[in-house]
Amino acid sequence: MEHIVTVQDAVTAFAPWMEPTDAELDAIEHEMPVVLADVELLDAHIVTLDRTPSELDMRRIRRARRRALAARVALVNRTPGEAA
């Protein structure tokens, strides 16, 4: 009979040394406008999954797409030390 044991990595997956660094948290915060704009675009698409998109839906998708692209452009054009 074989014993079932836990894997050591799974047990220590949340060890303090596995936490994100300050630099990683800053990078996430720096990219947050892009993430939020992408979520808005996904929401606009999800609304239209189970029905034919109306003109209002299409405007919402186009507006969300423009915001997502603008957020990406703003992220690329920002200097690394510049605040949002």
ROSE-4610 file (N, C-alpha, C; in Angstrom, 1 decimal, always signed):
// ROSE-4610
residu = [M/M/M/E/E/E/H/H/H/I/I/I/V/V/V/T/T/T/V/V/V/Q/Q/Q/D/D/D/A/A/A/V/V/V/T/T/T/A/A/A/F/F/F/A/A/A/P/P/P/W/W/W/M/M/M/E/E/E/P/P/P/T/T/T/D/D/D/A/A/A/E/E/E/L/L/L/D/D/D/A/A/A/I/I/I/E/E/E/H/H/H/E/E/E/M/M/M/P/P/P/V/V/V/V/V/V/L/L/L/A/A/A/D/D/D/V/V/V/E/E/E/L/L/L/L/L/L/D/D/D/A/A/A/H/H/H/I/I/I/V/V/V/T/T/T/L/L/L/D/D/D/R/R/R/T/T/T/P/P/P/S/S/S/E/E/E/L/L/L/D/D/D/M/M/M/R/R/R/R/R/R/I/I/I/R/R/R/R/R/R/A/A/A/R/R/R/R/R/R/R/R/R/A/A/A/L/L/L/A/A/A/A/A/A/R/R/R/V/V/V/A/A/A/L/L/L/V/V/V/N/N/N/R/R/R/T/T/T/P/P/P/G/G/G/E/E/E/A/A/A/A/A/A]
num = [1/1/1/2/2/2/3/3/3/4/4/4/5/5/5/6/6/6/7/7/7/8/8/8/9/9/9/10/10/10/11/11/11/12/12/12/13/13/13/14/14/14/15/15/15/16/16/16/17/17/17/18/18/18/19/19/19/20/20/20/21/21/21/22/22/22/23/23/23/24/24/24/25/25/25/26/26/26/27/27/27/28/28/28/29/29/29/30/30/30/31/31/31/32/32/32/33/33/33/34/34/34/35/35/35/36/36/36/37/37/37/38/38/38/39/39/39/40/40/40/41/41/41/42/42/42/43/43/43/44/44/44/45/45/45/46/46/46/47/47/47/48/48/48/49/49/49/50/50/50/51/51/51/52/52/52/53/53/53/54/54/54/55/55/55/56/56/56/57/57/57/58/58/58/59/59/59/60/60/60/61/61/61/62/62/62/63/63/63/64/64/64/65/65/65/66/66/66/67/67/67/68/68/68/69/69/69/70/70/70/71/71/71/72/72/72/73/73/73/74/74/74/75/75/75/76/76/76/77/77/77/78/78/78/79/79/79/80/80/80/81/81/81/82/82/82/83/83/83/84/84/84]
x = [+0.8/+0.0/+0.9/+0.5/+1.3/+0.6/+1.4/+0.8/+0.7/-0.4/-0.6/-0.1/+0.9/+1.4/+1.3/+1.3/+1.2/+2.5/+2.5/+3.7/+4.2/+5.4/+6.0/+5.7/+5.8/+5.6/+4.2/+3.2/+1.8/+1.6/+2.3/+2.2/+2.8/+3.9/+4.6/+4.3/+3.2/+3.0/+2.8/+2.4/+2.1/+3.1/+4.3/+5.4/+5.7/+6.2/+6.5/+7.4/+8.3/+9.2/+8.6/+7.3/+6.6/+5.7/+5.6/+4.8/+5.4/+4.5/+5.1/+5.9/+6.9/+7.8/+7.2/+7.7/+7.2/+7.3/+8.3/+8.5/+7.3/+7.0/+6.0/+4.6/+4.4/+3.1/+3.0/+4.1/+4.1/+3.8/+4.4/+4.1/+2.7/+2.1/+0.6/-0.2/+0.1/-0.6/-0.4/+0.8/+1.1/+0.2/-0.1/-0.8/-2.3/-2.8/-4.2/-5.2/-4.9/-5.8/-6.1/-5.0/-5.2/-6.1/-5.8/-6.6/-8.1/-8.3/-9.7/-10.4/-9.7/-10.3/-10.6/-9.7/-9.9/-11.1/-11.3/-12.4/-13.7/-13.7/-14.9/-15.2/-14.2/-14.4/-15.0/-14.4/-15.0/-16.4/-16.7/-18.1/-19.0/-18.6/-19.4/-19.6/-18.6/-18.8/-19.7/-19.5/-20.3/-21.8/-22.1/-23.6/-24.2/-23.4/-24.0/-23.9/-23.4/-23.2/-24.5/-25.5/-26.8/-27.9/-27.5/-28.5/-27.8/-28.5/-28.0/-27.7/-26.5/-26.1/-27.0/-27.5/-28.2/-27.2/-27.7/-26.9/-26.2/-27.0/-26.5/-25.3/-25.5/-24.5/-23.2/-23.4/-22.2/-21.5/-22.2/-21.6/-20.8/-21.4/-20.7/-19.4/-19.5/-18.3/-17.2/-17.6/-16.7/-16.0/-16.9/-16.4/-15.4/-15.7/-14.8/-13.5/-13.6/-12.4/-11.5/-12.1/-11.3/-10.6/-11.4/-10.8/-9.6/-9.8/-8.8/-7.5/-7.7/-6.6/-5.9/-6.7/-6.1/-5.4/-5.9/-5.1/-3.8/-3.8/-2.5/-1.5/-2.0/-1.2/-0.6/-1.4/-1.0/+0.1/-0.1/+0.9/+2.2/+2.2/+3.4/+4.1/+3.4/+4.0/+4.4/+4.1/+4.5/+6.0/+6.7/+8.1/+8.0/+9.0/+9.0/+8.8/+9.4/+9.3/+8.1/+7.3/+6.2/+5.0/+4.3/+3.1/+1.9/+0.9/-0.3/-1.1]
y = [-1.2/+0.0/+1.2/+2.2/+3.4/+4.5/+5.3/+6.4/+7.7/+8.4/+9.6/+10.7/+11.5/+12.6/+13.9/+15.0/+16.3/+16.7/+17.4/+17.9/+19.1/+19.1/+20.2/+21.6/+21.7/+23.0/+23.5/+22.6/+23.0/+23.5/+22.9/+23.3/+24.6/+24.9/+26.2/+27.2/+27.0/+27.9/+29.4/+29.6/+30.9/+31.4/+30.9/+31.3/+32.8/+33.5/+34.9/+35.3/+34.4/+34.7/+34.6/+34.1/+33.9/+35.2/+36.1/+37.3/+38.2/+38.9/+39.8/+40.9/+41.3/+42.4/+43.7/+44.8/+46.1/+46.5/+46.1/+46.5/+45.8/+44.5/+43.8/+44.5/+44.9/+45.5/+46.9/+47.6/+48.9/+48.7/+47.6/+47.3/+47.0/+46.2/+45.9/+47.2/+48.0/+49.3/+50.2/+50.2/+51.0/+50.5/+49.2/+48.6/+48.5/+48.9/+48.8/+49.5/+50.7/+51.3/+50.4/+49.7/+48.9/+47.7/+47.1/+45.9/+46.3/+47.4/+47.9/+48.2/+48.7/+49.0/+47.7/+46.7/+45.4/+44.7/+44.9/+44.3/+44.9/+46.2/+46.9/+46.4/+46.2/+45.7/+44.3/+43.5/+42.1/+42.1/+43.0/+43.1/+43.5/+44.4/+44.8/+43.7/+42.8/+41.7/+40.6/+40.4/+39.4/+39.7/+41.0/+41.3/+40.9/+40.8/+40.5/+39.0/+38.2/+36.8/+36.0/+36.3/+35.5/+36.2/+37.3/+38.0/+38.7/+39.1/+39.9/+41.3/+41.8/+43.2/+44.3/+45.1/+46.3/+47.4/+48.5/+49.6/+50.2/+50.2/+50.7/+49.7/+48.4/+47.5/+47.7/+47.9/+48.1/+49.4/+50.5/+51.7/+51.5/+50.7/+50.4/+49.6/+48.7/+47.9/+48.8/+49.6/+50.5/+51.5/+52.0/+53.0/+52.3/+51.0/+50.3/+49.9/+49.6/+49.3/+50.5/+51.7/+52.9/+53.2/+53.0/+53.2/+52.3/+51.0/+50.0/+50.4/+50.8/+51.2/+52.4/+53.4/+54.6/+54.3/+53.4/+53.0/+52.4/+51.5/+50.9/+51.9/+52.9/+53.9/+54.8/+55.1/+55.9/+55.1/+53.8/+53.0/+53.0/+52.8/+52.8/+54.1/+55.2/+56.5/+57.0/+56.4/+56.8/+56.5/+57.4/+57.0/+56.1/+55.3/+54.4/+55.0/+56.2/+56.8/+57.7/+57.9/+58.8/+58.2/+58.9/+58.5/+58.5/+57.7/+57.7/+58.9]
z = [+0.0/+0.0/+0.0/-0.9/-0.9/-0.2/+0.5/+1.3/+0.4/+0.6/-0.2/+0.7/+0.2/+1.0/+0.2/+0.8/+0.2/-0.5/-1.5/-2.2/-1.4/-1.2/-0.4/-1.0/-2.3/-3.0/-2.7/-2.7/-2.5/-1.1/-0.2/+1.2/+1.5/+0.8/+1.1/-0.1/-0.8/-1.9/-1.5/-0.3/+0.2/+1.2/+1.1/+2.0/+1.7/+2.7/+2.6/+1.4/+1.1/+0.0/-1.4/-1.4/-2.7/-3.0/-2.0/-2.2/-3.3/-4.0/-5.0/-4.4/-5.1/-4.6/-4.8/-4.2/-4.4/-5.9/-6.6/-8.0/-8.8/-8.5/-9.2/-8.9/-7.7/-7.4/-8.1/-8.2/-8.9/-10.4/-10.9/-12.3/-12.6/-11.7/-11.8/-11.7/-10.7/-10.6/-11.8/-12.4/-13.6/-14.8/-14.9/-16.0/-15.7/-14.5/-14.1/-15.0/-15.6/-16.5/-17.7/-18.2/-19.4/-19.0/-17.8/-17.4/-17.2/-16.6/-16.5/-17.8/-18.7/-20.0/-20.8/-20.6/-21.3/-20.6/-19.3/-18.7/-19.2/-19.4/-19.9/-21.3/-22.1/-23.5/-23.4/-22.6/-22.4/-21.9/-21.0/-20.6/-21.7/-22.6/-23.7/-24.7/-24.8/-25.7/-25.1/-23.8/-23.1/-23.1/-23.1/-23.1/-24.4/-25.5/-26.8/-27.1/-26.2/-26.6/-26.9/-26.1/-26.3/-27.1/-27.8/-28.6/-29.7/-30.7/-31.8/-31.2/-31.5/-30.9/-31.6/-30.8/-31.3/-31.6/-32.2/-32.5/-31.2/-30.1/-28.9/-28.4/-28.5/-28.1/-29.0/-30.3/-31.1/-30.8/-30.4/-30.0/-28.7/-27.8/-26.5/-26.8/-27.7/-28.0/-28.6/-29.6/-30.2/-29.2/-28.3/-27.3/-26.4/-26.0/-25.1/-25.8/-27.1/-27.8/-27.9/-28.2/-28.2/-26.9/-25.8/-24.5/-24.2/-24.6/-24.4/-25.2/-26.4/-27.2/-26.7/-26.2/-25.7/-24.4/-23.6/-22.4/-22.7/-23.7/-24.1/-24.7/-25.5/-26.0/-24.9/-23.9/-22.8/-22.0/-21.8/-21.1/-21.8/-23.1/-23.9/-23.9/-23.9/-24.0/-22.7/-21.6/-20.2/-20.0/-19.4/-19.0/-17.8/-17.6/-16.5/-15.1/-14.8/-13.5/-13.4/-14.4/-14.4/-13.7/-12.9/-12.2/-13.2/-12.9/-13.7/-13.4]
